[in-house]
């Protein structure tokens, strides 16, 4: 079992920045990759950024150059630094962990990010 708890969401003006954090606990040794996803009202959940166990990253085209994902394995933390935020970044952001050989998905409860124009 893995538990994920997000924090750091909030309301920010366009052009501003936010840093999301995700604290992982439980059987974290078997986590292969962490990701941040988001879901806006009426839309499907989409991948924002992912970081592998060896530190390789990939990003959605819409956030490249603005968002940075990082992980602190010693602290079991994952971060998403979001800069130059746009109103279209408004969504609930979820932390995700891929667990074990079967890549089982664990999810956090989500944190709301609202960007005003």
C-alpha positions, 0 to 999 in steps of 0.5 A, spaced: 500 500 500 502 507 498 499 513 500 499 520 497 498 526 500 498 533 495 499 540 498 500 547 495 494 548 491 491 555 491 488 561 487 494 565 483 493 570 478 495 569 471 503 569 470 504 567 477 507 561 480 505 555 485 509 549 487 505 543 488 508 537 493 506 530 494 508 526 500 508 518 499 508 513 505 507 506 505 511 501 501 515 506 497 521 502 495 517 499 490 514 505 486 517 506 479 515 512 477 511 518 480 506 523 475 502 529 476 495 529 472 490 534 472 483 534 471 479 540 469 471 541 469 468 537 464 474 534 461 478 527 462 484 527 466 491 528 463 498 527 464 502 533 466 509 531 468 512 524 470 519 522 473 522 515 473 525 512 478 532 514 475 530 521 474 528 521 467 522 526 466 517 527 460 512 533 460 505 534 456 506 539 450 502 544 454 506 545 460 513 544 457 518 550 459 513 552 464 513 546 469 518 542 472 517 535 476 522 533 481 523 528 486 526 527 493 527 520 494 530 520 501 524 524 503 519 520 499 517 527 496 515 529 489 514 536 487 511 540 481 514 547 480 509 551 476 511 558 473 507 562 468 501 560 469 495 560 465 487 560 466 487 554 462 492 551 467 486 551 472 484 544 474 484 539 480 492 536 480 493 529 482 499 525 484 500 519 481 505 513 483 506 507 479 507 501 483 511 494 482 512 490 476 504 491 474 505 498 474 499 499 479 496 506 480 496 509 486 492 516 487 492 522 491 486 526 493 487 532 489 489 539 490 485 545 486 489 550 482 485 556 480 489 561 475 485 567 474 485 572 468 
